[in-house]
């Protein structure tokens, strides 16, 4: 265990213990802490995917309303990625 690790307690229903131990063995190599880290990584990935789905739906609604020009996804992505960077410093003068 890392020196700065903080122990936490989890409670499971008795019928979930076998399932939990199977997942710990498979994804945490038998280590519950490693399993929890892997699970958190996957949940964060799922959260990002859900956010991206919502943004995609928002963009589709905006295009349907005529608020955004109809561009192929690749072209729209290229435009967004190639925007000039905004300076974080206030303009001098």
N, CA, C and O atoms as a MOPAC input file, in Angstrom:
PM7 MOZYME 1SCF
protein

 N      0.85500 1    -1.17100 1     0.00000 1
 C      0.00000 1     0.00000 1     0.00000 1
 C      0.90100 1     1.23500 1     0.00000 1
 O      1.91300 1     1.27200 1     0.70100 1
 N      0.53800 1     2.22000 1    -0.77100 1
 C      1.31200 1     3.45100 1    -0.80900 1
 C      1.25700 1     4.13200 1     0.55100 1
 O      0.28600 1     3.98100 1     1.29300 1
 N      2.28900 1     4.87100 1     0.86600 1
 C      2.34700 1     5.53000 1     2.17200 1
 C      1.22900 1     6.54400 1     2.37200 1
 O      0.79200 1     6.77700 1     3.49900 1
 N      0.77200 1     7.14100 1     1.29400 1
 C     -0.27200 1     8.15600 1     1.42400 1
 C     -1.66000 1     7.60200 1     1.13000 1
 O     -2.60900 1     8.37400 1     0.99100 1
 N     -1.79900 1     6.30000 1     1.03200 1
 C     -3.09800 1     5.68200 1     0.76200 1
 C     -4.00700 1     5.83800 1     1.97700 1
 O     -3.55800 1     5.81900 1     3.12300 1
 N     -5.28800 1     5.99000 1     1.69200 1
 C     -6.28000 1     6.14100 1     2.74500 1
 C     -7.20600 1     4.93400 1     2.70000 1
 O     -7.84900 1     4.69400 1     1.67800 1
 N     -7.28800 1     4.17000 1     3.78400 1
 C     -8.17700 1     3.01200 1     3.77400 1
 C     -9.64300 1     3.45500 1     3.80800 1
 O     -9.99600 1     4.42000 1     4.48600 1
 N    -10.48100 1     2.74000 1     3.07100 1
 C    -11.92300 1     2.98500 1     3.09100 1
 C    -12.62500 1     1.65400 1     3.31400 1
 O    -12.06500 1     0.58900 1     3.05300 1
 N    -13.83600 1     1.72800 1     3.79100 1
 C    -14.62100 1     0.52900 1     4.03200 1
 C    -15.74900 1     0.47300 1     3.02900 1
 O    -16.42800 1     1.47200 1     2.79300 1
 N    -15.95100 1    -0.69000 1     2.43900 1
 C    -17.06300 1    -0.90900 1     1.51200 1
 C    -18.00900 1    -1.93700 1     2.11200 1
 O    -17.58100 1    -2.86900 1     2.79300 1
 N    -19.28400 1    -1.76000 1     1.85600 1
 C    -20.27100 1    -2.73900 1     2.29600 1
 C    -20.95300 1    -3.32200 1     1.07100 1
 O    -21.35500 1    -2.59600 1     0.16200 1
 N    -21.07700 1    -4.63600 1     1.05800 1
 C    -21.73900 1    -5.34000 1    -0.03500 1
 C    -22.84700 1    -6.20900 1     0.52400 1
 O    -22.77900 1    -6.67700 1     1.66000 1
 N    -23.85200 1    -6.41400 1    -0.28200 1
 C    -24.85300 1    -7.40600 1     0.07500 1
 C    -24.19000 1    -8.77800 1    -0.02100 1
 O    -23.32200 1    -8.97800 1    -0.87000 1
 N    -24.57300 1    -9.70900 1     0.81700 1
 C    -23.93700 1   -11.03900 1     0.79300 1
 C    -23.97500 1   -11.69000 1    -0.59800 1
 O    -23.02700 1   -12.37000 1    -0.99000 1
 N    -25.06000 1   -11.48300 1    -1.33300 1
 C    -25.16300 1   -12.11800 1    -2.65000 1
 C    -24.21500 1   -11.48400 1    -3.67800 1
 O    -24.00400 1   -12.06200 1    -4.74400 1
 N    -23.63900 1   -10.30800 1    -3.38300 1
 C    -22.71600 1    -9.64200 1    -4.30200 1
 C    -21.25400 1    -9.98000 1    -4.03100 1
 O    -20.39000 1    -9.65600 1    -4.84600 1
 N    -20.96000 1   -10.62400 1    -2.90300 1
 C    -19.56900 1   -10.87800 1    -2.53400 1
 C    -18.85500 1   -11.74200 1    -3.56500 1
 O    -17.73200 1   -11.42300 1    -3.95400 1
 N    -19.46800 1   -12.81000 1    -4.01000 1
 C    -18.83000 1   -13.69900 1    -4.98600 1
 C    -18.57100 1   -12.95100 1    -6.30400 1
 O    -17.50300 1   -13.08700 1    -6.90200 1
 N    -19.53500 1   -12.18100 1    -6.73600 1
 C    -19.37700 1   -11.38100 1    -7.95600 1
 C    -18.22700 1   -10.38600 1    -7.79800 1
 O    -17.40200 1   -10.23100 1    -8.69900 1
 N    -18.18100 1    -9.71600 1    -6.64900 1
 C    -17.11900 1    -8.75000 1    -6.37000 1
 C    -15.75400 1    -9.42400 1    -6.39700 1
 O    -14.83000 1    -8.91900 1    -7.03500 1
 N    -15.61400 1   -10.54200 1    -5.72300 1
 C    -14.32600 1   -11.23700 1    -5.66900 1
 C    -13.89800 1   -11.70000 1    -7.05800 1
 O    -12.71100 1   -11.66800 1    -7.38300 1
 N    -14.84900 1   -12.12900 1    -7.87600 1
 C    -14.53100 1   -12.51300 1    -9.26100 1
 C    -13.97500 1   -11.31100 1   -10.02500 1
 O    -12.97000 1   -11.42900 1   -10.72700 1
 N    -14.62400 1   -10.16100 1    -9.88900 1
 C    -14.16700 1    -8.95900 1   -10.59100 1
 C    -12.81600 1    -8.48600 1   -10.06800 1
 O    -11.97700 1    -8.02500 1   -10.84100 1
 N    -12.60400 1    -8.59900 1    -8.76000 1
 C    -11.30400 1    -8.24200 1    -8.17500 1
 C    -10.21500 1    -9.14500 1    -8.76100 1
 O     -9.13200 1    -8.67300 1    -9.10500 1
 N    -10.50000 1   -10.41900 1    -8.86900 1
 C     -9.51900 1   -11.35100 1    -9.42400 1
 C     -9.22000 1   -11.02500 1   -10.88300 1
 O     -8.06900 1   -11.06200 1   -11.31600 1
 N    -10.25800 1   -10.71100 1   -11.62500 1
 C    -10.08000 1   -10.47400 1   -13.06200 1
 C     -9.45300 1    -9.12200 1   -13.36600 1
 O     -8.50200 1    -9.04600 1   -14.14400 1
 N     -9.96300 1    -8.06300 1   -12.77100 1
 C     -9.52300 1    -6.71300 1   -13.13800 1
 C     -8.53000 1    -6.09900 1   -12.16300 1
 O     -7.86100 1    -5.12200 1   -12.49800 1
 N     -8.42400 1    -6.66100 1   -10.95600 1
 C     -7.48600 1    -6.13000 1    -9.97300 1
 C     -6.37600 1    -7.09900 1    -9.64200 1
 O     -5.58500 1    -6.85800 1    -8.73000 1
 N     -6.31200 1    -8.21500 1   -10.39000 1
 C     -5.28100 1    -9.23500 1   -10.16900 1
 C     -5.25800 1    -9.68200 1    -8.70700 1
 O     -4.19900 1    -9.93900 1    -8.13400 1
 N     -6.46800 1    -9.76900 1    -8.11600 1
 C     -6.59900 1   -10.21100 1    -6.73100 1
 C     -6.44400 1    -9.10600 1    -5.70500 1
 O     -6.59300 1    -9.34600 1    -4.50700 1
 N     -6.14900 1    -7.90500 1    -6.15700 1
 C     -5.91800 1    -6.77900 1    -5.25400 1
 C     -7.13000 1    -5.85000 1    -5.30400 1
 O     -7.42400 1    -5.26300 1    -6.34500 1
 N     -7.82100 1    -5.72200 1    -4.19200 1
 C     -9.03200 1    -4.89300 1    -4.15800 1
 C     -8.74400 1    -3.42600 1    -4.46300 1
 O     -9.54200 1    -2.76100 1    -5.12300 1
 N     -7.61800 1    -2.92600 1    -3.98800 1
 C     -7.27300 1    -1.53000 1    -4.26500 1
 C     -7.03100 1    -1.32200 1    -5.75800 1
 O     -7.47500 1    -0.33100 1    -6.33700 1
 N     -6.32100 1    -2.26800 1    -6.37000 1
 C     -6.07000 1    -2.16900 1    -7.81100 1
 C     -7.38300 1    -2.25700 1    -8.58300 1
 O     -7.57400 1    -1.54100 1    -9.56500 1
 N     -8.28800 1    -3.13000 1    -8.14400 1
 C     -9.59600 1    -3.22600 1    -8.79300 1
 C    -10.33500 1    -1.89900 1    -8.71100 1
 O    -10.91800 1    -1.45100 1    -9.69700 1
 N    -10.31400 1    -1.27200 1    -7.54900 1
 C    -11.02300 1    -0.00300 1    -7.38600 1
 C    -10.42800 1     1.06700 1    -8.28800 1
 O    -11.16600 1     1.86100 1    -8.87000 1
 N     -9.10400 1     1.10100 1    -8.41400 1
 C     -8.47900 1     2.06700 1    -9.32600 1
 C     -8.91900 1     1.80100 1   -10.76800 1
 O     -9.24000 1     2.73600 1   -11.50200 1
 N     -8.93500 1     0.53000 1   -11.17200 1
 C     -9.36700 1     0.18100 1   -12.53100 1
 C    -10.83500 1     0.54300 1   -12.74100 1
 O    -11.20900 1     1.05000 1   -13.79800 1
 N    -11.66600 1     0.28000 1   -11.72600 1
 C    -13.08400 1     0.60700 1   -11.82500 1
 C    -13.29300 1     2.11300 1   -11.95100 1
 O    -14.13600 1     2.56100 1   -12.72900 1
 N    -12.52800 1     2.89600 1   -11.18900 1
 C    -12.65000 1     4.36000 1   -11.27500 1
 C    -12.24400 1     4.85100 1   -12.66500 1
 O    -12.88500 1     5.74200 1   -13.22000 1
 N    -11.17200 1     4.26700 1   -13.23100 1
 C    -10.76500 1     4.64000 1   -14.59100 1
 C    -11.89200 1     4.36600 1   -15.58400 1
 O    -12.18600 1     5.19800 1   -16.44200 1
 N    -12.51200 1     3.21000 1   -15.46400 1
 C    -13.59200 1     2.85700 1   -16.39200 1
 C    -14.82700 1     3.73500 1   -16.19000 1
 O    -15.49300 1     4.09800 1   -17.16000 1
 N    -15.12800 1     4.07000 1   -14.96800 1
 C    -16.28000 1     4.93500 1   -14.71300 1
 C    -16.03800 1     6.34200 1   -15.23800 1
 O    -16.95500 1     6.97900 1   -15.75700 1
 N    -14.80100 1     6.83300 1   -15.10500 1
 C    -14.47400 1     8.15200 1   -15.66700 1
 C    -14.58000 1     8.12300 1   -17.18600 1
 O    -15.04900 1     9.08500 1   -17.79400 1
 N    -14.14700 1     7.02700 1   -17.80300 1
 C    -14.28100 1     6.88600 1   -19.25200 1
 C    -15.75400 1     6.87300 1   -19.65100 1
 O    -16.13900 1     7.49500 1   -20.64100 1
 N    -16.56800 1     6.17000 1   -18.88600 1
 C    -18.00800 1     6.13300 1   -19.16800 1
 C    -18.62300 1     7.52000 1   -19.01400 1
 O    -19.50600 1     7.89700 1   -19.78400 1
 N    -18.16200 1     8.27700 1   -18.02600 1
 C    -18.66700 1     9.63200 1   -17.80900 1
 C    -18.30700 1    10.53800 1   -18.99700 1
 O    -19.14200 1    11.30600 1   -19.47500 1
 N    -17.07300 1    10.44100 1   -19.46000 1
 C    -16.64800 1    11.24500 1   -20.61100 1
 C    -17.45800 1    10.86600 1   -21.84800 1
 O    -17.88300 1    11.74300 1   -22.60000 1
 N    -17.67300 1     9.57700 1   -22.06300 1
 C    -18.45900 1     9.12100 1   -23.21100 1
 C    -19.88900 1     9.65700 1   -23.14000 1
 O    -20.44600 1    10.06600 1   -24.15800 1
 N    -20.48100 1     9.65800 1   -21.95800 1
 C    -21.83400 1    10.19200 1   -21.79600 1
 C    -21.86000 1    11.69300 1   -22.09700 1
 O    -22.77800 1    12.18300 1   -22.75400 1
 N    -20.84600 1    12.41700 1   -21.61200 1
 C    -20.76300 1    13.85200 1   -21.89800 1
 C    -20.64900 1    14.10400 1   -23.39600 1
 O    -21.29000 1    15.00800 1   -23.93300 1
 N    -19.83000 1    13.30100 1   -24.06500 1
 C    -19.66600 1    13.47200 1   -25.51100 1
 C    -20.95400 1    13.16200 1   -26.26800 1
 O    -21.27400 1    13.83200 1   -27.25000 1
 N    -21.69700 1    12.14700 1   -25.81500 1
 C    -23.00100 1    11.84600 1   -26.44600 1
 C    -23.95800 1    13.01800 1   -26.28900 1
 O    -24.68000 1    13.36500 1   -27.22300 1
 N    -23.96400 1    13.63400 1   -25.09600 1
 C    -24.83200 1    14.79900 1   -24.87300 1
 C    -24.42400 1    15.95800 1   -25.76300 1
 O    -25.28200 1    16.63600 1   -26.32800 1
 N    -23.11500 1    16.19600 1   -25.89600 1
 C    -22.64700 1    17.27300 1   -26.76000 1
 C    -22.99400 1    17.00200 1   -28.22000 1
 O    -23.36800 1    17.91400 1   -28.95700 1
 N    -22.86700 1    15.75800 1   -28.62300 1
 C    -23.21600 1    15.40300 1   -29.99900 1
 C    -24.70600 1    15.63700 1   -30.25200 1
 O    -25.07900 1    16.16200 1   -31.30100 1
 N    -25.54700 1    15.25600 1   -29.31600 1
 C    -26.99100 1    15.47200 1   -29.45700 1
 C    -27.30100 1    16.96700 1   -29.49000 1
 O    -28.15300 1    17.40700 1   -30.26100 1
 N    -26.61400 1    17.74500 1   -28.65900 1
 C    -26.79600 1    19.19800 1   -28.66100 1
 C    -26.43300 1    19.77600 1   -30.02700 1
 O    -27.17300 1    20.58700 1   -30.58300 1
 N    -25.29100 1    19.35000 1   -30.56000 1
 C    -24.87600 1    19.83300 1   -31.87600 1
 C    -25.86800 1    19.44300 1   -32.95700 1
 O    -26.15300 1    20.23700 1   -33.85400 1
 N    -26.39500 1    18.23400 1   -32.88200 1
 C    -27.38400 1    17.79000 1   -33.86700 1
 C    -28.64300 1    18.64500 1   -33.77800 1
 O    -29.22300 1    19.00500 1   -34.80300 1
 N    -29.07100 1    18.97200 1   -32.55100 1
 C    -30.25300 1    19.84000 1   -32.40400 1
 C    -29.97800 1    21.21800 1   -32.98200 1
 O    -30.82300 1    21.78700 1   -33.67400 1
 N    -28.78400 1    21.76200 1   -32.69700 1
 C    -28.42900 1    23.09100 1   -33.20400 1
 C    -28.37300 1    23.09900 1   -34.73700 1
 O    -28.81700 1    24.05600 1   -35.37100 1
 N    -27.82900 1    22.03300 1   -35.32700 1
 C    -27.80700 1    21.95400 1   -36.79800 1
 C    -29.21600 1    21.87200 1   -37.34600 1
 O    -29.52500 1    22.50100 1   -38.35800 1
 N    -30.08200 1    21.10000 1   -36.68500 1
 C    -31.46600 1    20.95600 1   -37.14600 1
 C    -32.21100 1    22.28000 1   -37.06200 1
 O    -33.09500 1    22.55100 1   -37.87500 1
 N    -31.85800 1    23.10600 1   -36.08000 1
 C    -32.48300 1    24.42800 1   -35.94000 1
 C    -31.91800 1    25.43700 1   -36.92900 1
 O    -32.43500 1    26.54800 1   -37.04900 1
 N    -30.85800 1    25.05700 1   -37.63900 1
 C    -30.22300 1    25.96800 1   -38.57100 1
 C    -29.21100 1    26.89400 1   -37.92700 1
 O    -28.71100 1    27.81100 1   -38.58000 1
 N    -28.90000 1    26.67200 1   -36.65600 1
 C    -27.96600 1    27.53600 1   -35.94700 1
 C    -26.51400 1    27.23500 1   -36.31400 1
 O    -25.63700 1    28.08000 1   -36.13500 1
 N    -26.26400 1    26.03500 1   -36.82400 1
 C    -24.91100 1    25.64900 1   -37.24000 1
 C    -24.95000 1    25.20800 1   -38.69200 1
 O    -25.88000 1    24.51300 1   -39.10100 1
 N    -23.95800 1    25.59900 1   -39.47600 1
 C    -23.93300 1    25.13000 1   -40.85800 1
 C    -23.69700 1    23.62300 1   -40.89800 1
 O    -23.00300 1    23.06800 1   -40.04600 1
 N    -24.27700 1    22.98100 1   -41.88400 1
 C    -24.10200 1    21.54100 1   -42.04000 1
 C    -22.71600 1    21.28200 1   -42.61600 1
 O    -22.46600 1    21.56100 1   -43.78900 1
 N    -21.82700 1    20.75500 1   -41.80400 1
 C    -20.48000 1    20.40800 1   -42.23500 1
 C    -20.23200 1    18.94800 1   -41.88300 1
 O    -20.76200 1    18.44400 1   -40.89200 1
 N    -19.43400 1    18.27700 1   -42.68900 1
 C    -19.05200 1    16.91900 1   -42.29500 1
 C    -18.30500 1    16.96200 1   -40.95400 1
 O    -17.63200 1    17.94300 1   -40.63700 1
 N    -18.43500 1    15.90000 1   -40.18800 1
 C    -17.80600 1    15.85500 1   -38.86900 1
 C    -16.31100 1    16.10500 1   -38.95900 1
 O    -15.76700 1    16.83800 1   -38.13300 1
 N    -15.63400 1    15.52000 1   -39.93000 1
 C    -14.18600 1    15.70000 1   -40.06000 1
 C    -13.83300 1    17.17400 1   -40.27500 1
 O    -12.86600 1    17.67300 1   -39.70100 1
 N    -14.61800 1    17.86700 1   -41.10100 1
 C    -14.35900 1    19.28100 1   -41.37200 1
 C    -14.61600 1    20.12000 1   -40.11900 1
 O    -13.83100 1    21.01300 1   -39.80300 1
 N    -15.68800 1    19.84400 1   -39.41700 1
 C    -16.00000 1    20.58400 1   -38.20000 1
 C    -14.89400 1    20.36100 1   -37.16300 1
 O    -14.46300 1    21.30600 1   -36.50200 1
 N    -14.44100 1    19.12100 1   -37.02400 1
 C    -13.37300 1    18.81000 1   -36.07700 1
 C    -12.09200 1    19.54600 1   -36.45900 1
 O    -11.42200 1    20.11400 1   -35.59700 1
 N    -11.75200 1    19.54000 1   -37.73500 1
 C    -10.54800 1    20.23500 1   -38.19200 1
 C    -10.62000 1    21.70600 1   -37.84900 1
 O     -9.63900 1    22.28100 1   -37.37900 1
 N    -11.76400 1    22.32400 1   -38.07500 1
 C    -11.92000 1    23.75300 1   -37.77100 1
 C    -11.75500 1    24.04000 1   -36.28500 1
 O    -11.10000 1    25.01000 1   -35.90200 1
 N    -12.34800 1    23.19600 1   -35.45100 1
 C    -12.25000 1    23.41100 1   -34.00600 1
 C    -10.80900 1    23.22400 1   -33.54900 1
 O    -10.29900 1    24.02500 1   -32.76500 1
 N    -10.15300 1    22.18300 1   -34.02700 1
 C     -8.79100 1    21.90500 1   -33.58500 1
 C     -7.78600 1    22.91900 1   -34.11100 1
 O     -6.72800 1    23.10300 1   -33.51000 1
 N     -8.08900 1    23.56400 1   -35.19700 1
 C     -7.14700 1    24.51000 1   -35.79700 1
 C     -7.47600 1    25.96600 1   -35.50000 1
 O     -6.93100 1    26.86700 1   -36.13800 1
 N     -8.36400 1    26.20600 1   -34.53500 1
 C     -8.65800 1    27.58400 1   -34.14000 1
 C     -7.41200 1    28.22500 1   -33.55400 1
 O     -6.60100 1    27.54800 1   -32.92200 1
 N     -7.25300 1    29.53000 1   -33.76100 1
 C     -6.12800 1    30.20500 1   -33.11000 1
 C     -6.27600 1    30.10500 1   -31.59200 1
 O     -7.38000 1    30.20700 1   -31.05900 1
 N     -5.17800 1    29.91000 1   -30.92300 1
 C     -5.19200 1    29.81400 1   -29.46500 1
 C     -5.43100 1    31.18200 1   -28.86400 1
 O     -4.85600 1    32.17500 1   -29.31100 1
 N     -6.28000 1    31.23500 1   -27.84900 1
 C     -6.52600 1    32.48500 1   -27.13000 1
 C     -5.46100 1    32.66500 1   -26.08000 1
 O     -5.09700 1    31.71500 1   -25.38700 1
 N     -4.96400 1    33.85900 1   -25.96000 1
 C     -3.95300 1    34.15500 1   -24.94700 1
 C     -4.64200 1    34.27200 1   -23.59400 1
 O     -5.73400 1    34.83200 1   -23.49000 1
 N     -4.00700 1    33.74800 1   -22.57300 1
 C     -4.57800 1    33.86100 1   -21.23100 1
 C     -4.20600 1    35.19100 1   -20.60400 1
 O     -4.73800 1    35.55900 1   -19.55600 1
 N     -3.28300 1    35.92400 1   -21.25100 1
 C     -2.88800 1    37.22600 1   -20.71600 1
 C     -3.78600 1    38.30200 1   -21.29000 1
 O     -4.19200 1    38.21400 1   -22.44900 1
 N     -4.10800 1    39.33700 1   -20.48300 1
 C     -4.90600 1    40.43700 1   -21.01600 1
 C     -4.10600 1    41.19500 1   -22.06300 1
 O     -2.87900 1    41.24500 1   -21.97900 1
 N     -4.78500 1    41.79500 1   -23.06300 1
 C     -4.06900 1    42.54500 1   -24.08500 1
 C     -3.31000 1    43.71700 1   -23.47600 1
 O     -3.79100 1    44.36400 1   -22.54600 1
 N     -2.12400 1    43.98300 1   -24.00600 1
 C     -1.34500 1    45.10000 1   -23.48400 1
 C     -1.81500 1    46.38200 1   -24.14900 1
 O     -2.28700 1    46.37200 1   -25.28600 1
 N     -1.68200 1    47.47400 1   -23.42900 1
 C     -2.03400 1    48.73500 1   -24.04800 1
 C     -2.77800 1    49.58900 1   -23.20700 1
 O     -3.14100 1    50.69200 1   -23.61300 1

